[in-house]
Amino acid sequence: MNQDNYLSSYDYTLPEEAIAQTPAEPRHSARLLCVEPGAGWRDAAMAQWPALLRPGDLLILNDTRVLKARLKARRASGGLVELLVLEPHHGNTWLGLVKPGQRVRPGEWLQIQAPPGQPSAAVEVLDRHGGGGPRLLRFANPEPEAMEEFLNIYGELPLPPYIQAGCQDEQRYQTTYACRPGAVAAPTAGLHLSRELRRQLAAAGVDSAAITLHVGLGTFQPLRTEDLSRVQLHSERVEISPATVGAVQRTRARGGRVLAVGTTSCRALEGVAALHGGQLQPYRGAVDLCIRPGFRFRVMDGLLTNFHLPRSSLLLLVSALIGRKRLLTLYQEALAHGYRFYSFGDAMWIPPEAVLGSP
């Protein structure tokens, strides 16, 4: 029996104190676990990352920007409801999560809590989308193109539930290159790239190109299917421009390496390539690719990533690069040496020569 095919094989115990509650300051002061060929690893810092790359390498950055997508509302009975606005659906309806969802009936209107001096706002909760999962939400006030402005006034930044301390500077939960609003969570590996570090990377001859993957349920929702061959992820909105495709092609032509900053960048590249026979093409649409051990990477050579939740699709993806047993061993090493985990935590660098099957 191949344990790689079962969700329970991707579990590990994480002490609560290992979960980072605040971001590293400055961004590039985070620690960096560098995976080496064979079974080794070494300790470094993000500030040293430019020295570990090569002139002509190409970094793929996810330029999505996190929306203030969490709304608090009240039912007519006075009960408090929390909404998480996920993505546009059709017309003036949006997909969203409703908590506690079982108490809110289809067609029920909720009053959104408004800041002082702001007009009242309301949302109608409709049926579940596709028979399960997110609900359809119809907002009374904003037009679809004005939703970001609406959320900036009425919403809150949707920090993950394991971050108990909040975030005093909300820009620290955005990358320094975030410019395309639409995510409900940050592409966290990119949080380490300060403007200073990006200048150093450029000075070292390392290029960069942007993709957009609006992080949603497909990235962070816990997996519940034990048989991983049956896992289906929620789709997420992706855009890859002709300019980025051209940058990848030029990098390949000159013998350079394509390096993904974050698992979302990886999923965008590989998901779009999978839709086009293994070739990266310009694309705008949905991607729902689940990458797990045995997957053949067609575009990406190496990965910068954070430390991920047990039993998550992100853990499967990294296992596909270096193997499940090795990854879990490295996680235990990281815990033993005081690395910080999850969104505000430290980073792991998997260079191409450390990837399974590399020459």
HUSULJO-V410479 format. One record per residue. RES is the residue in three letters. D_FIRST is the distance of its C-alpha to the first C-alpha in Angstrom with 2 decimals. Layout:
res: <RES | RES>
d_first: <D_FIRST | D_FIRST>
This chain:
res: <MET | ASN | GLN | ASP | ASN | TYR | LEU | SER | SER | TYR | ASP | TYR | THR | LEU | PRO | GLU | GLU | ALA | ILE | ALA | GLN | THR | PRO | ALA | GLU | PRO | ARG | HIS | SER | ALA | ARG | LEU | LEU | CYS | VAL | GLU | PRO | GLY | ALA | GLY | TRP | ARG | ASP | ALA | ALA | MET | ALA | GLN | TRP | PRO | ALA | LEU | LEU | ARG | PRO | GLY | ASP | LEU | LEU | ILE | LEU | ASN | ASP | THR | ARG | VAL | LEU | LYS | ALA | ARG | LEU | LYS | ALA | ARG | ARG | ALA | SER | GLY | GLY | LEU | VAL | GLU | LEU | LEU | VAL | LEU | GLU | PRO | HIS | HIS | GLY | ASN | THR | TRP | LEU | GLY | LEU | VAL | LYS | PRO | GLY | GLN | ARG | VAL | ARG | PRO | GLY | GLU | TRP | LEU | GLN | ILE | GLN | ALA | PRO | PRO | GLY | GLN | PRO | SER | ALA | ALA | VAL | GLU | VAL | LEU | ASP | ARG | HIS | GLY | GLY | GLY | GLY | PRO | ARG | LEU | LEU | ARG | PHE | ALA | ASN | PRO | GLU | PRO | GLU | ALA | MET | GLU | GLU | PHE | LEU | ASN | ILE | TYR | GLY | GLU | LEU | PRO | LEU | PRO | PRO | TYR | ILE | GLN | ALA | GLY | CYS | GLN | ASP | GLU | GLN | ARG | TYR | GLN | THR | THR | TYR | ALA | CYS | ARG | PRO | GLY | ALA | VAL | ALA | ALA | PRO | THR | ALA | GLY | LEU | HIS | LEU | SER | ARG | GLU | LEU | ARG | ARG | GLN | LEU | ALA | ALA | ALA | GLY | VAL | ASP | SER | ALA | ALA | ILE | THR | LEU | HIS | VAL | GLY | LEU | GLY | THR | PHE | GLN | PRO | LEU | ARG | THR | GLU | ASP | LEU | SER | ARG | VAL | GLN | LEU | HIS | SER | GLU | ARG | VAL | GLU | ILE | SER | PRO | ALA | THR | VAL | GLY | ALA | VAL | GLN | ARG | THR | ARG | ALA | ARG | GLY | GLY | ARG | VAL | LEU | ALA | VAL | GLY | THR | THR | SER | CYS | ARG | ALA | LEU | GLU | GLY | VAL | ALA | ALA | LEU | HIS | GLY | GLY | GLN | LEU | GLN | PRO | TYR | ARG | GLY | ALA | VAL | ASP | LEU | CYS | ILE | ARG | PRO | GLY | PHE | ARG | PHE | ARG | VAL | MET | ASP | GLY | LEU | LEU | THR | ASN | PHE | HIS | LEU | PRO | ARG | SER | SER | LEU | LEU | LEU | LEU | VAL | SER | ALA | LEU | ILE | GLY | ARG | LYS | ARG | LEU | LEU | THR | LEU | TYR | GLN | GLU | ALA | LEU | ALA | HIS | GLY | TYR | ARG | PHE | TYR | SER | PHE | GLY | ASP | ALA | MET | TRP | ILE | PRO | PRO | GLU | ALA | VAL | LEU | GLY | SER | PRO>
d_first: <0.00 | 3.81 | 6.14 | 8.87 | 8.58 | 9.59 | 13.22 | 13.21 | 11.74 | 15.06 | 17.39 | 20.07 | 23.39 | 26.50 | 29.95 | 32.44 | 34.86 | 32.54 | 32.94 | 35.84 | 38.68 | 41.06 | 40.79 | 41.66 | 45.31 | 45.97 | 42.85 | 42.28 | 42.46 | 38.81 | 36.66 | 34.32 | 31.22 | 31.10 | 27.78 | 28.57 | 26.96 | 24.74 | 24.01 | 27.40 | 29.11 | 32.68 | 34.72 | 37.18 | 38.89 | 38.93 | 42.54 | 41.34 | 39.00 | 41.69 | 42.03 | 38.33 | 38.66 | 40.58 | 43.60 | 42.51 | 39.20 | 38.80 | 37.60 | 36.42 | 37.67 | 37.01 | 40.55 | 39.82 | 41.98 | 41.04 | 43.16 | 44.70 | 42.59 | 42.72 | 45.61 | 47.01 | 48.78 | 50.41 | 50.56 | 53.97 | 53.39 | 53.07 | 49.35 | 47.60 | 44.85 | 42.81 | 41.92 | 39.68 | 40.87 | 38.01 | 39.47 | 42.21 | 41.56 | 44.71 | 48.37 | 48.87 | 45.59 | 42.69 | 39.13 | 38.79 | 37.20 | 39.45 | 39.17 | 39.69 | 39.00 | 39.05 | 42.73 | 44.00 | 45.00 | 45.01 | 48.45 | 49.13 | 50.96 | 50.30 | 52.79 | 51.33 | 52.64 | 55.09 | 56.31 | 60.00 | 62.29 | 59.74 | 60.14 | 57.96 | 54.91 | 52.89 | 49.63 | 48.71 | 45.19 | 44.11 | 41.16 | 37.52 | 36.49 | 34.36 | 34.16 | 32.21 | 31.92 | 35.05 | 38.57 | 41.34 | 44.22 | 47.77 | 50.04 | 53.76 | 55.03 | 53.40 | 53.10 | 49.64 | 50.95 | 52.36 | 49.21 | 48.58 | 52.17 | 51.79 | 48.64 | 50.35 | 53.05 | 51.22 | 47.65 | 45.84 | 43.27 | 39.82 | 38.53 | 35.01 | 35.19 | 34.03 | 37.23 | 39.75 | 42.66 | 43.32 | 44.47 | 48.15 | 48.14 | 46.24 | 46.31 | 43.87 | 41.19 | 42.08 | 41.56 | 44.83 | 44.38 | 43.47 | 45.72 | 43.96 | 43.86 | 41.06 | 38.16 | 37.38 | 35.68 | 36.40 | 34.34 | 34.20 | 33.64 | 36.98 | 38.77 | 39.04 | 41.13 | 44.69 | 47.55 | 48.51 | 45.08 | 45.10 | 48.56 | 47.32 | 44.42 | 46.92 | 49.31 | 46.59 | 46.25 | 43.01 | 43.24 | 41.75 | 41.23 | 40.40 | 38.02 | 37.99 | 35.02 | 36.26 | 33.64 | 32.80 | 30.14 | 27.64 | 27.48 | 27.68 | 26.66 | 23.75 | 20.50 | 19.76 | 16.99 | 13.58 | 11.94 | 13.22 | 13.69 | 16.45 | 18.21 | 21.88 | 24.27 | 27.98 | 29.95 | 32.26 | 35.52 | 35.60 | 38.48 | 38.51 | 42.03 | 43.37 | 44.53 | 41.04 | 39.70 | 42.68 | 41.99 | 38.41 | 39.78 | 42.53 | 40.18 | 38.01 | 41.21 | 42.48 | 39.24 | 38.60 | 35.36 | 34.28 | 33.17 | 32.06 | 33.55 | 30.99 | 27.85 | 30.18 | 31.91 | 28.63 | 27.59 | 31.08 | 31.10 | 27.71 | 28.02 | 31.43 | 30.47 | 27.63 | 30.37 | 32.49 | 30.38 | 29.32 | 32.92 | 34.32 | 37.20 | 39.59 | 38.22 | 39.08 | 36.89 | 33.56 | 30.13 | 26.91 | 24.30 | 21.07 | 19.96 | 16.38 | 14.40 | 14.91 | 18.34 | 21.28 | 24.29 | 27.51 | 30.22 | 29.42 | 29.38 | 29.24 | 29.04 | 31.06 | 29.35 | 29.63 | 27.18 | 25.31 | 24.35 | 21.03 | 18.73 | 20.95 | 20.76 | 22.72 | 20.11 | 17.59 | 20.39 | 21.15 | 17.54 | 17.73 | 20.74 | 19.84 | 16.13 | 14.61 | 14.89 | 18.33 | 19.51 | 18.80 | 20.53 | 23.41 | 23.74 | 24.19 | 26.73 | 28.48 | 28.84 | 30.16 | 32.69 | 33.97 | 32.69 | 33.31 | 30.62 | 30.64 | 33.48 | 36.33 | 34.21 | 33.83 | 32.16 | 29.57 | 30.46 | 27.86 | 30.05 | 29.06 | 28.84 | 26.06 | 23.80 | 20.74 | 22.09 | 25.66 | 28.08>
